[in-house]
Amino acid sequence: MSPEDWRAEFKRAIDVPEDKINLARAALIIATDEYPDLDLDAQLARFDAFARELAPIVARNTTAREKIEGLNHFLFHHLSFHGNREDFYDPRNSYLNDVLDRRVGLPITLSIVYIEIARRLEMPIYGVGLPGQFIVKWFDDAAEIFIDPFNAGKILDEEDLTRLVRDTYRADAELDRAWLAPVRAHYILTRMLNNLKEIFLQRDAFARALLVTEKLLALDPNSEENLRDAGVIAYQAKQFKRAAEYLQELLLHLPKTVEPDQIQQLINAALKEMARWN
């Protein structure tokens, strides 16, 4: 499939009620920027196989903590999933198929693996978007237990959570309970994509950054920031027609934070470059 086909597939994957989004499928579509022939169904079947193998172990456990310990042992000892501290900014850490192959990833991708296996076993595991690090939690009427998949499923108390925020976000930060609320699929996918966009921009990989930014636009089509970034990155990638289209769309929104003259100048530059190459 072409990048345009995969972009449309991503739009279909997220264009449903948010609680119906197949998070693993949408995350795998992100990886098709690098792996255009990726077999989504085969990758999703790997989660099913993990869950089938783990199911008898979880069934023997009764308490939330016992079930978490069973999942932790399976993922981080039996399967050897772990956080990539040595090469944190390797794009493969953000591609879910690579995470499944290599058993190594970022906090957010390891959390997706955790969430998806737990969901298949009817364990109430949800993502938690701390500033600086993504974790998960068991959350039901009886218990709220915070878990760090990047650190082998470590159970976190409030002191641990505060320390984690201070280590990864700001040294003087106080824990805000609002940060501990469960997050939904759009938030998780947006955070994944923003990670990738920053990695590619740091590498001046503008064409790849544009593919990522276009998926961010699919999640939030009216975002002035995403429209601006798509236009500027398309220009940097020498995709001048798309740059002009995104920036013209941005002008229609007339954001107060952006000078229209500056946007128009970039549109004119993109149109001039288009004329040069036609």
C-alpha positions as CSV (number, residue, x, y, z in Angstrom):
1,M,0.0,0.0,0.0
2,S,1.1,3.6,-0.7
3,P,1.6,6.2,2.0
4,E,-1.7,7.8,0.9
5,D,-3.5,4.4,1.3
6,W,-2.1,4.0,4.8
7,R,-3.0,7.5,5.7
8,A,-6.6,6.7,4.7
9,E,-6.4,3.5,6.7
10,F,-5.3,5.4,9.7
11,K,-8.2,7.8,9.3
12,R,-10.6,4.9,9.2
13,A,-9.0,3.3,12.2
14,I,-9.6,6.4,14.3
15,D,-12.8,7.6,12.8
16,V,-15.0,5.6,15.2
17,P,-16.1,6.3,18.8
18,E,-13.0,6.7,20.8
19,D,-13.7,3.7,23.1
20,K,-14.0,1.5,20.0
21,I,-10.6,2.4,18.5
22,N,-8.4,-0.7,18.2
23,L,-5.3,0.9,19.8
24,A,-2.8,-1.8,18.7
25,R,-4.1,-1.6,15.1
26,A,-3.8,2.2,14.9
27,A,-0.3,2.1,16.5
28,L,0.8,-0.5,14.0
29,I,-0.4,1.7,11.1
30,I,2.0,4.3,12.3
31,A,4.8,1.8,11.6
32,T,3.7,1.4,8.0
33,D,5.6,4.7,7.3
34,E,8.7,2.5,7.6
35,Y,7.2,-0.9,6.7
36,P,4.6,-0.3,4.0
37,D,4.0,-4.1,3.5
38,L,3.3,-4.7,7.2
39,D,0.7,-7.4,7.7
40,L,-1.5,-5.8,10.4
41,D,-3.6,-9.0,11.1
42,A,-0.4,-11.1,11.6
43,Q,0.9,-8.6,14.0
44,L,-2.3,-8.4,16.0
45,A,-2.4,-12.2,16.1
46,R,0.8,-12.0,18.1
47,F,-1.1,-10.2,20.9
48,D,-3.8,-12.9,20.8
49,A,-1.1,-15.6,21.1
50,F,0.5,-13.9,24.1
51,A,-2.8,-13.6,25.8
52,R,-3.7,-17.3,25.2
53,E,-0.4,-18.3,26.7
54,L,-0.9,-16.1,29.7
55,A,-4.6,-16.9,30.3
56,P,-4.2,-20.0,32.5
57,I,-1.7,-18.2,34.7
58,V,-4.0,-15.2,35.2
59,A,-7.0,-17.4,35.8
60,R,-5.2,-19.1,38.8
61,N,-4.6,-15.7,40.4
62,T,-7.4,-14.0,42.4
63,T,-6.3,-10.5,43.5
64,A,-5.4,-7.6,41.3
65,R,-1.8,-7.6,42.5
66,E,-1.4,-11.3,41.8
67,K,-2.8,-10.9,38.3
68,I,-0.4,-7.9,37.7
69,E,2.5,-10.0,39.0
70,G,1.6,-12.8,36.6
71,L,1.5,-10.4,33.7
72,N,4.8,-8.8,34.7
73,H,6.6,-12.1,35.0
74,F,5.3,-13.2,31.6
75,L,6.2,-10.0,29.8
76,F,9.4,-9.0,31.5
77,H,11.0,-12.3,32.4
78,H,9.5,-15.0,30.2
79,L,9.3,-12.8,27.1
80,S,12.1,-10.4,28.1
81,F,10.5,-7.2,27.1
82,H,12.5,-4.2,28.5
83,G,13.0,-0.5,28.1
84,N,15.6,0.7,25.7
85,R,17.9,2.9,27.8
86,E,20.9,2.6,25.5
87,D,19.3,4.0,22.4
88,F,16.1,5.8,23.6
89,Y,15.6,7.8,20.4
90,D,15.9,4.9,17.9
91,P,12.7,5.2,15.8
92,R,12.2,1.5,16.1
93,N,11.3,2.0,19.7
94,S,8.1,3.7,18.5
95,Y,7.1,1.1,15.9
96,L,5.0,-1.6,17.5
97,N,6.0,-4.4,15.2
98,D,9.7,-3.7,16.0
99,V,8.9,-3.6,19.7
100,L,7.3,-7.1,19.4
101,D,10.3,-8.4,17.4
102,R,13.1,-6.9,19.4
103,R,11.3,-7.0,22.8
104,V,12.5,-3.5,23.6
105,G,10.8,-0.1,23.4
106,L,9.8,3.2,24.9
107,P,7.6,3.7,28.0
108,I,4.6,4.4,25.7
109,T,5.0,1.4,23.4
110,L,5.7,-1.0,26.2
111,S,2.6,0.3,27.8
112,I,0.6,-0.4,24.7
113,V,1.9,-4.0,24.7
114,Y,0.9,-4.2,28.4
115,I,-2.6,-2.7,27.8
116,E,-3.4,-4.8,24.8
117,I,-2.5,-8.1,26.4
118,A,-4.4,-7.1,29.6
119,R,-7.4,-6.1,27.5
120,R,-7.6,-9.6,26.0
121,L,-7.6,-11.0,29.5
122,E,-10.3,-8.6,30.8
123,M,-7.8,-6.9,33.1
124,P,-8.8,-3.3,33.7
125,I,-5.4,-1.7,32.7
126,Y,-5.4,1.9,31.4
127,G,-2.7,4.3,30.2
128,V,-1.5,7.1,32.4
129,G,0.2,10.1,30.7
130,L,2.6,11.5,33.3
131,P,4.6,14.4,32.0
132,G,8.0,12.9,31.1
133,Q,7.0,9.2,31.2
134,F,4.0,7.1,30.3
135,I,2.9,4.3,32.7
136,V,-0.3,2.2,33.2
137,K,-2.6,1.5,36.1
138,W,-5.0,-1.2,37.2
139,F,-8.2,0.6,37.9
140,D,-11.5,-0.8,39.1
141,D,-13.9,-0.3,42.1
142,A,-11.6,-2.2,44.4
143,A,-8.1,-1.0,43.5
144,E,-5.9,1.6,41.8
145,I,-2.4,0.2,41.2
146,F,0.2,2.1,39.2
147,I,2.7,0.1,37.1
148,D,5.8,1.1,35.1
149,P,6.3,-1.1,32.0
150,F,9.5,0.7,31.2
151,N,10.9,-0.6,34.5
152,A,9.9,-4.2,34.3
153,G,6.4,-3.6,35.6
154,K,7.5,-2.0,38.9
155,I,4.6,-1.2,41.2
156,L,4.6,2.5,42.0
157,D,3.3,4.2,45.2
158,E,2.8,7.9,45.5
159,E,6.4,8.6,46.6
160,D,7.6,6.6,43.5
161,L,5.3,8.6,41.2
162,T,6.5,11.9,42.6
163,R,10.1,10.7,42.1
164,L,9.4,9.6,38.6
165,V,7.9,12.9,37.7
166,R,10.8,14.8,39.2
167,D,13.3,12.6,37.4
168,T,11.7,12.8,33.9
169,Y,9.9,16.1,33.9
170,R,11.0,18.8,36.5
171,A,13.1,18.5,39.6
172,D,10.8,20.6,41.7
173,A,7.5,19.2,40.5
174,E,4.7,18.2,42.9
175,L,2.5,15.3,41.9
176,D,-0.7,16.5,40.4
177,R,-3.6,14.0,40.8
178,A,-5.0,15.1,37.4
179,W,-1.9,13.5,35.8
180,L,-3.0,10.1,37.1
181,A,-6.4,10.0,35.3
182,P,-6.7,7.2,32.6
183,V,-6.0,8.5,29.1
184,R,-7.8,7.3,25.9
185,A,-6.6,6.2,22.5
186,H,-6.4,9.7,20.9
187,Y,-4.1,10.9,23.6
188,I,-1.8,7.8,23.4
189,L,-1.6,7.9,19.6
190,T,-0.9,11.7,19.7
191,R,1.9,11.2,22.2
192,M,3.4,8.4,20.2
193,L,3.4,10.5,17.0
194,N,4.8,13.6,18.7
195,N,7.7,11.5,20.0
196,L,8.4,10.3,16.4
197,K,8.0,13.7,14.9
198,E,10.6,15.2,17.3
199,I,13.0,12.3,16.5
200,F,12.8,12.9,12.8
201,L,13.1,16.6,13.0
202,Q,16.2,16.3,15.1
203,R,17.6,14.2,12.3
204,D,16.4,16.6,9.5
205,A,14.4,13.6,8.2
206,F,11.6,16.0,7.0
207,A,9.8,13.6,4.6
208,R,9.4,11.1,7.4
209,A,8.4,13.9,9.9
210,L,5.7,15.0,7.4
211,L,4.1,11.5,7.3
212,V,3.9,11.6,11.1
213,T,2.5,15.1,11.2
214,E,-0.2,14.2,8.7
215,K,-1.3,11.4,11.1
216,L,-1.4,14.0,13.9
217,L,-3.7,16.1,11.6
218,A,-6.0,13.1,11.1
219,L,-6.4,13.0,14.9
220,D,-7.0,16.7,15.2
221,P,-7.8,18.2,11.7
222,N,-8.4,21.7,13.1
223,S,-5.2,22.0,15.0
224,E,-3.5,25.2,14.1
225,E,-0.2,23.8,15.4
226,N,-0.4,20.7,13.3
227,L,-1.4,22.6,10.1
228,R,1.5,25.0,10.6
229,D,3.9,22.2,11.3
230,A,2.6,20.2,8.2
231,G,3.1,23.3,6.0
232,V,6.6,24.1,7.3
233,I,7.8,20.5,7.3
234,A,6.4,19.9,3.8
235,Y,8.4,22.9,2.6
236,Q,11.5,21.6,4.3
237,A,10.9,18.3,2.6
238,K,10.6,20.1,-0.7
239,Q,7.0,19.0,-1.1
240,F,6.0,22.5,-2.1
241,K,2.4,21.7,-3.4
242,R,1.5,20.1,0.0
243,A,3.2,22.9,1.8
244,A,1.1,25.5,0.0
245,E,-2.1,23.5,0.6
246,Y,-1.5,23.1,4.4
247,L,-0.5,26.7,4.8
248,Q,-3.5,28.0,2.9
249,E,-5.7,25.9,5.1
250,L,-3.9,27.4,8.1
251,L,-4.7,30.9,6.8
252,L,-8.4,30.1,6.8
253,H,-8.2,29.5,10.5
254,L,-6.6,32.9,11.0
255,P,-4.9,32.0,14.3
256,K,-4.2,34.9,16.6
257,T,-0.8,33.5,17.4
258,V,0.5,33.6,13.9
259,E,1.1,36.6,11.6
260,P,-0.8,36.0,8.4
261,D,1.9,37.9,6.4
262,Q,4.5,35.4,7.5
263,I,2.3,32.5,6.4
264,Q,1.6,34.1,3.1
265,Q,5.3,34.7,2.5
266,L,5.9,31.0,3.0
267,I,3.0,30.1,0.7
268,N,4.4,32.4,-2.0
269,A,7.8,30.8,-1.6
270,A,6.3,27.3,-2.0
271,L,4.4,28.3,-5.1
272,K,7.5,29.9,-6.5
273,E,9.4,26.6,-6.0
274,M,6.6,24.6,-7.5
275,A,6.8,26.8,-10.6
276,R,10.6,26.3,-10.8
277,W,10.2,22.5,-10.9
278,N,7.3,22.3,-13.3
